[in-house]
Amino acid sequence: MLAAQGVAFVSYNALPGWHMRGIVRDMMVYHARHFSSPAERVEQARAIVQFVDEAAGRIAEVAGTTSAFYEHIASERKLLESRPDYYVLHEFLEGENRAFYLHEFVSAVSRHGLQYLADSSFSSMLPTNLPADVGQTLESIAPDSVGLEQYRDFITNRLFRQSLICRDDVGLERRLEVATLTEMYFRLGAPPGPQPWPEDAAPLPGGGSLSLAAPVAKAVIAALRAAFPAALSYAEVQAAASRREGPDAANTEHLGGVLYTLLAHDAIDIRSNRPAMATVAGPYPRASAVARALAPKGESLPNLMHYAVSFDGFTDAFVPYVDGTRDRAELGAVVRDLLARPGMTLQTPNGPVSATDLDDPDIAGIVDQLLGGLAGFGILEQ
């Protein structure tokens, strides 16, 4: 069913990392085998991991030492405690749960007229974001691009993959061309964080930052910080770099190399289109229809860049009313009505407040704060 130029996305548990997580799955499946309902199975699966973690901890305490197993089971317990029941049921208790090495996956799809195109994460394919000596060794022992990624999985103990595949009669161009970048849009890879922003560091997904030395890299990150959560075109990025460092520093070849390097370290996100999002709330702000539909359920909301964003309960209750038909005064009335609901609280730096505690200026400030948060995380449409 795949179109001639189509690309399929397949996610799966990967080896060698899943070998270790598979130990936890095995004990969970074994212990939960006598329970029929999904809720009971999840409850018992969590219970056995908790017991094994505590037992392994006691053994380590008595022995006066620790072990790789104890550290692993403690880490997996923390993971399970942070995940909802549906995740535990699917990730650990499914009847069919086979993990694959990348080379096994590539061989499997090749038997069906398909070929491996790439990983959905550009940075995970490259040796350039590893220590220099490690990257050089990988490039010297890997027979091809798939081999390079497979060896990389070995040293990073990768346990999950998101692979892109296409038809095997499609010719692939694996060279990184700077010209390709001129058609793209760029966005900061992670929220910029509180101001003042450091000029020599770029925030990274999951925490941490990338140190920046090249002046053009600093100019690019500064421009994307200012535009966040929106994306900038190549021409806009180039113009920002030229204004700061001069036209010679922002020539296409040099800028292209900088952008590929930032992309290889997950400091920036790249895409072929620019979503119509509002970075500042207008007179009649409108959250996306999908966000408005999901917010009452208290789930993570997809923003207009297709990332999941979580808010507090009050914001979730507020989002459905941000539908483009209400101005700030009307949204202020919504805030008052929400605060009047039993059990509904709004947290402020001075603690929780109620509608009777707030004057009109206070309500207006809350509306601005709520809308600013929605705009800052890419929920509002233009």
C-alpha angles and dihedrals in degrees: 000000000000114000119241092260095025126132123209125205118215124178122193143156110272138211144266090025096051091060088076096042089047089067089062092045091052094054092044094050092046095050095043096046095100095053119087108192119075091231092054093046092053092046092051093043090055090046095055093050090050091050095047091047093051092043092049089048092053091048091050090048093051092045091048092230140077135230140212089247093055092049091048096048091047090053092048091049090055089050092052092048090055096049131078122246095257090059092051091047094051101035099043111015105044113123092230114048115146123164124210139207110232092247089054091052092049091050092048096053091044089064089063101051094268136115136204110258105177147302115277088236109069093196093057092063098057136082092202094085092055126082107292097245092048092050092049092052092049092052091049096052101035113096094203143345093287090050090051091054092045093053089046089055089053095056095041094043090229115201104178134042136188106197131189118212135180139177115300093232091066115101112231126213108203099176115108106239121196089211089068090062093059089071095050140087124228134210136177109270094227136016110288095238128220121332140282090065118209112241095212100053138062121206116243130210111265093024136294128076143248117241113234124210105158112086091221091053089054090049092050094049092046091054093047091047090055092048097044129164088021125076126239127218121241089254091053092049091048092049091051091050091047093051091053104035105017131258095282093058091051099049114141098256096048095042091046091055091049092049093049090049092051090047091050089058095044091245090127136030122222129204141163098234139040114231116225097245129153115233090188123040113247129214091279104027120199128199116207116276091241092053091048091051096048100039096080089058091061093235130136111281124227111232124211091269090057096251124132115246126187125207136180122270095261093054090047089055091047098050098074090061093055091085103132095262099087130071124208094274091054091046087052088058088051090054091053092048092049092050089053092060116103112262095009114129136174117213118217132173086265094050134265119338137195132214092260091057094059133079123204094267089053091052091048090052091050091051090051091048093050094047091046090055093049091048092045092056096045100253099124123083126217 
